[in-house]
Amino acid sequence: MSSLKPASPLDLALPGAEDTRREAMQWLTSLAKERRLSAKTVEAYARDLRQFLTFLTGHLGEPPSVKAILGLKPLDIRSFLAARRMVSVGSRSLMRQLAALRSFARHLEREGHGTASAFAAIRSPKVEKNLPRPLSASSAVAVTDSEVRAGENRKPWILARDAAVLSLLYGAGLRISEALGLQRRDAPIHGTDSITVTGKGEKQRSVPVIPAIQRAVEEYLHLCPYTVPPEGPLFVGARGGPLSPRIIQLAVEELRGALGLPDSATPHALRHSFATHLLARGGDLRGIQELLGHASLSTTQLYTKVDATRLMDAFEAAHPRARR
């Protein structure tokens, strides 16, 4: 008689030998309680393991035991990944699925069942990074102009605030979190030509500030009805509290309609535009990396592909020999 007690619907759905199902449930429980993963993430990991165990049942000819899983060869795991490819599963999903299986294998090792070396021997699928989608220079400038939204039923200081934030995204290449993380004392006004920004990983960098940004921030502070303390956030919401990123996202959505821009025109697209336009004007890749706060140059190099694509489009549109 089985000693297993169905702890959840996941338990009932998991295939495999009794010891495999028992270890699987212990693993899923540890993901939720010890690693504090969300319920959706745990469910996704359970689904990944379920698909793997179902595959192994057919691949091995019987429900896989813990011993059978530990005895797998890299070829067995590659066969599973190939089978998933056959049903049009993308690289990102396969990468997550392999991560789930490796996590389960580490659990088996921690529980003293043996070494699951085959899982570590498999390379993660290569994921093609999506190229950034910048705006044209004229569109990016228009997005940062408060006059474009002058006809909206918004208070002038609100429009000036949004324009100042967007100016920082395009004019200085900031992330929206970096712009909204600035304090009042950091305000680039009165001829300030640089600001210190705290980016990902709490890393700080110095970013130059062009006069257009200074004017936009000065206009916002001049119109702002609230007294913002030096240690308080530079940009405040309609009631004087910290400004939510969602407000800026909604502002850009409205600008998309007013300017006829595509859905790819987002606040982050202004940062992409900053890098792409600098590169197109002869900017140094290393310098752009420093301005953006990228830890790796490979991330910044994506913009060279964007520029190459733009040049090829221009060639195909204008060069006589490119026309058919």
Secondary structure, 3 states (H helix, E strand, C coil): CCCCCCCCHHHHHCCCCHHHHHHHHHHHHHHHHCCCCCHHHHHHHHHHHHHHHHHHHHHHCCCCCHHHHHCCCHHHHHHHHHHHHHCCCCHHHHHHHHHHHHHHHHHHHHCCCCCCHHHHCCCCCCCCCCCCCCCCHHHHHHHCCHHHHCCCCCCHHHHHHHHHHHHHHHHCCCCHHHHHCCEHHHCCCCCCCEEEEECHHHCEEEEECCHHHHHHHHHHHHHCCCCCCCCCECCECCCCCECCHHHHHHHHHHHHHHHCCCCCCCHHHHHHHHHHHHHHCCCCHHHHHHHHCCCCHHHHCHHHHHHHHHHHHHHHHHCHHHCC
